[in-house]
Amino acid sequence: MMRPSLILCCALLGLAPAACGPGNSANPDPAVDGSDSKSVDLDHLTITVAGRAEVFPEAARLLEARGQSVPTLDGVALTIEEPLRIGVNDADSIFGQGSISAEGGFAVPDVPVRGINLSLAASLEHEGFVRSSTIVFDTVFTRTRPRTDIIEARAWALPNTFHDALTQAVGETWIRAHSEDRARTLRDAGFILGRVVDASGAPVAGARVVLDRGDLANRIYYPAPDFQSSTQDATSSTGLFLYVHSGAAAETFTLSIQGTRDYLPRHAGATPGRALVLTLYPGSIAP
């Protein structure tokens, strides 16, 4: 059997054409009259990724409940990257860099489309925060790389205080067990923080997240709204879930919602020292 790390490398470096689409197409979009349009050369196309960065909503509420101020992101560096390639130390996984304005906005131009295999993320790394990547584009929806600018993207920042609360919710004992004693915190192990929402963007309670790899199924946790504990049953009123990584080599898999076809399976992965943040929503357009 191939080791998970080898499988990950094969998946990223040898994707089927259906996942990434052709490199050059005169009429890339179905059901569209392209007789007067120019061909789209995906090998040289660049796009702009723009949007807004904020402290994760539950993190902001937790800080405010404790009487602590919500940290500003003004001037924080932001990187556009392929998070699953970062996990295998691919030197070409970073596509562009920028910074966050005082109002939270960001815009990173000249992002080369050619380098995108599975997904695209906005990554934050700054003192006082967990190094985190928020998925802003997933090829699962289009079966191809992006061909237009990505606008109104959201990048979420995870303060260390919030990370500590999530670690407490899961429990050091379970983190050590999942990592074979390599890690005692979610940051050290590597983790995914996800939210399940409905078509209007409201959190969904009672959702159960499943993986396409049965050997990792017991790593999903659902934190309580007060972050004092967690279960492995289903999402609470916050719609949040956590995946606890092993603290070892990167893993890749897909996530889906049990019992419904409205939510497409999503590409995901985990690597030590960082968090992946994603939102699961019905259909193909984010609410």
Steps between C-alpha positions, in 0.01 A plus 500: 500500500626849419578719799268803548782746428581325172134489404476875570796575272350286224163671540647848477751435223298264284143630499257377238416749224142516622614669819707774343357535152688565175785746482352692205138512392328723248164452667564404863147547630218267391176642359669832417541639149874554465516573130612859558715439807873451527650173618586465867861391553500350849875443485562877512181636656530696824220617728451728800384357831323765706279505805493563870690354797344484845544331833293180498151594632494251789849611599390865510197410712715297739746786548220750556333268752827491692531877492795488259539716192481345154844539335533709188628358171622832362827442311506122555661316207274277291614226261309334215601135481393143435475363856520133408824559312638695795457179697751317280746791500446585134710810425253611231192496723508877577340714228498853641522718809338815629389662825175574680374859517368674809147422380586130453515502122765330288575458129779284358549540122681284245416163653600239237214262427728231359635405843162417656424130531224446755432819692613853579525659842577829672754441775579708809806469719554760773601521864205425725321289239508139384646460152184436300380460142141571396374330183382764249470278190444125459515324162225263617242762394629581152708192413762743373729779612357852549471711185383827654604711799396373842318780682327527837718220640515456877817423695459410867758569771523274807642671812710286733238544774238339277738219404553430870123482553463254210784289639324492837173400332657193338726421793875443519447129564330448165745719311790298642322177407434609140861618461663204675625746763663728243270793583309643794328789324302531179768727354772242555285221358361703211124539466202600289240743631182479297152642508184348351250759380172503307422686177456826690830465685345409837677231706350151476453296818483120488726460194745213496823536300642189337832432328572285198767322706363271766832483686465871587130503589556513878692829476189722457378695805213744554578769761229614737384863462694597817812308384522322833456157342431321173320193370534273198128497430406801283535877473359723773319828442828654377530253210869455582713188470867416553729247336803402711811411298774258603786744543685304231502502118233690310171325424246579228136389470151626422231614744126470452178516700337172587150438365480776239611561143449875522853544639772407252803311636780748567877470465679528832825407668702554814863553592672568835538856624205657322124511456282467192172695518209420269124538475270225378187631327234355268533547125799658331465869595605618844220680688 
